[in-house]
């Protein structure tokens, strides 16, 4: 019974686009932050993009200008639109969810299982 489920990955040619989805179905009523992180072959898991409940966003330098993170609060879902994809974007993309806590803080992360993105010609 996964509470964080990613989808939308696949194989795409360089220059192409993909749209990833992250849907939360756990017990958190108020989500403070949702984020996407990527783990490439032989690499650590690094932040790609994040979005808070007040709309603030953050992007890795490699994602700026190409990727857009959005959310649907009612559906407890976050999306990652990836454009102009490059081979170095290849990896497993994981979604992270944090509960909103008092005092503009968030709780510990809940992770999904990841979705594979492969960029190759």
C-alpha positions in Angstrom: 0.0 0.0 0.0 2.2 2.8 -1.3 1.3 6.3 -0.1 3.5 8.1 -2.6 3.3 6.8 -6.2 5.2 8.2 -9.2 4.3 7.6 -12.8 5.0 8.9 -16.3 8.5 7.8 -16.8 9.7 6.1 -20.0 12.1 6.2 -22.9 12.5 9.4 -24.8 14.9 10.9 -27.4 17.1 13.8 -26.6 15.1 17.0 -27.0 11.9 15.3 -26.2 9.5 15.8 -23.2 8.0 13.9 -20.4 5.4 14.7 -17.7 5.8 12.9 -14.4 3.1 12.6 -11.8 3.3 12.1 -8.0 0.1 11.2 -6.2 -0.2 11.0 -2.4 -2.8 8.9 -0.7 -1.5 8.6 2.9 -2.7 10.1 6.1 -1.3 13.6 5.8 -4.1 16.2 5.6 -1.9 19.3 4.9 1.1 18.8 2.6 3.7 21.5 3.1 6.2 20.5 0.4 6.5 18.0 -2.5 9.7 17.5 -4.4 11.3 15.5 -7.1 14.8 14.0 -6.8 16.8 12.0 -9.3 19.3 9.1 -8.9 21.3 8.4 -12.0 23.5 5.3 -12.6 26.2 5.2 -10.0 25.0 8.6 -8.6 23.5 9.8 -5.3 19.9 11.0 -5.1 19.8 14.8 -5.8 17.0 17.3 -5.7 15.6 18.3 -9.1 12.6 20.5 -8.1 10.4 21.3 -5.2 7.2 23.2 -4.5 5.6 24.3 -1.2 1.9 24.8 -0.2 2.3 28.5 -0.7 3.7 28.1 -4.3 7.4 28.6 -3.7 9.6 26.6 -6.0 13.2 25.6 -6.1 15.2 23.9 -9.0 18.5 22.3 -9.5 20.7 24.3 -11.8 20.5 21.6 -14.4 16.7 21.8 -14.4 16.3 25.6 -14.6 14.7 26.7 -17.8 13.8 23.2 -18.9 11.7 21.7 -16.1 8.5 23.0 -14.4 7.1 21.7 -11.1 3.4 22.2 -10.4 0.8 20.9 -8.0 -2.9 20.2 -7.6 -3.5 20.6 -3.9 -7.1 19.2 -4.0 -5.7 16.0 -5.6 -2.6 15.9 -3.5 -0.6 15.5 -6.7 2.6 17.1 -8.0 3.8 17.1 -11.6 7.2 17.6 -13.2 7.1 18.8 -16.8 10.5 18.0 -18.4 11.4 19.6 -21.7 14.4 19.5 -23.9 15.6 16.3 -22.2 19.2 15.4 -22.3 21.0 12.0 -21.8 22.3 13.2 -18.5 18.7 13.5 -17.3 18.5 9.7 -17.2 17.8 8.2 -13.9 15.1 7.1 -11.4 12.9 10.0 -10.4 11.6 9.9 -6.8 8.9 11.9 -5.2 9.1 13.3 -1.6 6.2 14.5 0.5 6.4 16.5 3.7 3.5 17.4 6.1 2.9 21.0 6.9 3.6 21.7 10.6 3.0 24.8 12.8 5.5 27.6 12.6 6.2 27.4 8.8 8.0 24.0 9.3 7.5 20.6 7.7 7.7 17.1 8.9 10.0 14.2 7.9 9.9 12.9 4.3 7.8 10.2 2.8 9.3 8.7 -0.4 7.8 7.0 -3.4 9.3 4.0 -5.2 10.5 6.0 -8.2 9.8 6.0 -11.9 12.5 5.4 -14.6 13.4 8.1 -17.1 15.7 7.2 -19.9 16.9 9.7 -22.5 18.6 8.1 -25.4 18.8 8.2 -29.2 
